[in-house]
Each structure stands twice: as C-alpha cells, then as structure tokens.
Amino acid sequence: MIDEFAKGDLHGRLRRDREALLWKLDGLSAYDARRPLTETGTNLLGLVKHVATVEARYFGEVFDRPSPEPLPRWQDYNGSDLWATEDETRDQIIGFYRRTWEHSDATINELPLNAPGHVPWWPEPNPNTNLFAIMVHVLGESNRHAGHADILREGLDGRTGVRPEHETQIDKEARAAYRAKIEQAARSATPIKA
C-alpha cells in the first residue's frame, strides 16, 4: 500500500515538473528559446532536451528497456544534449520529450518500486539501484532544471511560476520597489571598505 502511494506521489510530481519545464518555452521566439542565457551557455530549449535525454536513459537503459528514441552512447557524452542544433526544431525537441514521457511512464507503471536497475555511469559501489531510487533521482534532476528554466525565463520577460493558472500579472512598479528594498538591505549589511 505505501509503495503504491509513494510511487503515485513521485510520479505525479515528475509529471508536474515536466509540464512546468515545457511551460517555460510558452510564447518565446525561436531565438529566445535557444540562445545562451548564462556564461556556460544554459538555454531553455537545451534544458528540455537535456531532461528528456536524462529521463530516457534512467527509465530506459537502467532497467534494460532502451528508449525507442535514438540516443548517443552514454560513454560518448559530449554535452550536445544541452543545446539545440540549427537543424533541430522546438517541436522536434518537445516531441522527443513527450515520447520519452510515454516510455518512462510505461516503465514506472509496469515495474514495482523495488525493481532492480543498473546505472553503468555511476561509480562503484553504487551502480546497482532500484526504481524508487531512480524516480527520486530523476525527479530531483527535473526539479533542478525546471528551477533553472524559471530563473532564465524571469530574466527574459519577467514571467515566473510553476503553472500558467498560478501566474499573476506582472506589476513592474511593485517588483522594482521590492527589488530596491532588498538591494538597500544588502548595501546596508555590507561594510564599506576604505
């Protein structure tokens, strides 16, 4: 009973984070969806592509249920899952992510939480694991990258939130006043060096 409750709760949260990550692309131009927004090149469409690849590997290869999507060998990892090439469209990457969900959901639905898995890219003595641990791991990855996407999107146009129905109208004056208050507190708490 507790296993099914835990599995359902983790799965529900994973579904929530998937949708939140995709929502961050909503209404953006092709350029804004793909352009590097940090010094290391982090970009919104690349985050979606990366999370799709992570999920495909963990709910596929780890349980000997390879993803039907073509993936490079994990041994050949070169960071190409972190950005969209000129030939990849937003729709292709979103489609890849959604098809990955279907495959992942099938793995989650068909296996018990204690189903054994093997993560060959995890160092000894930790490569042997189970579905519960992988669900927690992938949920953490998805949540982390959805948070990155939230910050990146806020930097582009000020939009924030987890779901569209929770988004509030942007009050630029209130935001500016709030930010100024925090800036003043930071300056007041910082000693002035001579």
N, C-alpha and C positions, 0 to 999 in steps of 0.2 A: 504494500500500500504506500509506504513512504517513498519507495523507489519511483513509482509512477507519479506521485506528487512532485518529487524533485525533478524528474525528467520533464514533466509538463511545464513546471515553472521555468527551468533553464531554457527549454525550447521556446517558450513564449517570450522570454527576454531576448533571446537571439533573434527571433522574428521582429521584435520591436526595434532592435538596433540596426537590422538590415534596412528596414524602411526608413529609419532616421538618416542613415548614411545616404541612401538614394535621394531623399528629400533635399539634401544639401545641393544637389545639382539642379533643382527645380528653378526654371526661369533664367538660368545663366546662359550667356553666349557661349559658343563653342570655344572661343579663346579663353574666357574666364574659367571655364570648367577644366581646361587642360594646362593653363600657364603655371609656372612655378611661383609659389607664394611665400616660400621661405628660402633661406640661403642654401639649404640642402636640396631644393627642388620639389618639396612636397606640394602636391596639387590635388584638387578634388577628384578628378576622374581617375587619377593614378591610385588614390586611396581605395576607390571602388574596385578597381582592377586587382589591387593587392589583396584586399579582403576576400574577394572571390577566389583568388588563387590559393590563399591560406585555407579557406574553408574547403575547397576542392581536395587539397592534399590531406587535410586532417580527417575529413569524413570519408575520404576515398582510399588513398594508399594505406593509411594506418590500419584500416580494417579489411584490407585485401579486396576492396570494392572500388577499383580505379575509376576515376571520373571519366565520363564519356567525352568530356572536353579535352582537346589536345593541350597537354602541359609539357613544358620542358622538364627534363630530368632534374630532380632537386639537387643533384650533385653539380649541375651546370648553372646554378643560380648566379645571375649577374645583375640583379636589380631591375630588369626590364619589366617586371610586373608593377613597378611603382610609377609608371607614366604611360600615356597613350601615344603610340607612334602616329605619324601622319596618315597612315593607311587604316588606322582603327577609328571607328566612329563611336560616338557616345552610345548610340543604340546597340552596337555590337557588344560593347563592354557591359552595358546594363543587361543585355540578353544573356551574356555569359554568366553574370552574377545570378540572374533569376533561374537559369538552368542549373547552376550549382546549388541553389537553394533546394530545388526539387530532388537532386541526388542526395544532398546532405539530409534533407528531411526523411527520405526513404531509409537511409542508414539509421538515423535516430529512431524512427518508428519501428523498424524491424529488429533492432538489437536491444538486448537488455542493458541496463547501466553497467553491469559488471562484465560485458563482452570484452574479451581481450583484444588489445591492439598493440602494434609495434611501430614506433616512430624512429626510423633509421637515422634521422638527422639529429636526434637528441643523444648526447654523450652518455656513455656508461656511467653509472649503473641504472640510468633512468629510461631507456628506450621502450621498455615494456610497460604498458599502461592499460586503461580501460575506457569505455565510452563516457563514463561520468567525468573522468579527468579531462578527456578531450573536449567535452561540452563546456566545462568550466574554462579551459584554456582558450577555445575559440570565442566564447562569449567575452572573455577579457580582451582578446585581440580586437574583436568587433567593436566593443565599447570604447576601447582606447582610440581607435581610428575614427569612430563616429565623433568623439570629442575633438580630435584634430580637425575634422571637417567642420564642426561647429565653429571653432575659432577662425578657421580660414574663411568661412562664409561670412562671419561677422565682419571680418576685415575688408571683404569685398563690398558689401552693401548694407551692413548693419543687421541683417536678419539673423535671428537666434531661435533656439528652441529644438525640441525633440520631434514634435509633430505639428503639422500645419494648423490643426484645430486648437493648439495651445499658443500659437503665435499671436502677439499683440502688436498693435500699430506702433510704429517707431515714433517716439516723441523726442526729437533731436534736442530740444532745449533741456528737457529733463535729463537726458543722457549726458549732455555737456555739463550740466550743473553737478550731477552725481560724480562724473569723472574729475571735475575740478576739485570737489570736496576730497576725493581720495588723493589726488595729486598734492593738495595742500597738506594733508595729514602726513604724506610721505616726506615732503620737504621739511615739515616741522620736526619730524622724528629723526631726520638726518643731520648730524652735527656738521657745521660749516667748517671746512678746513682753511687755514690761512695760507 
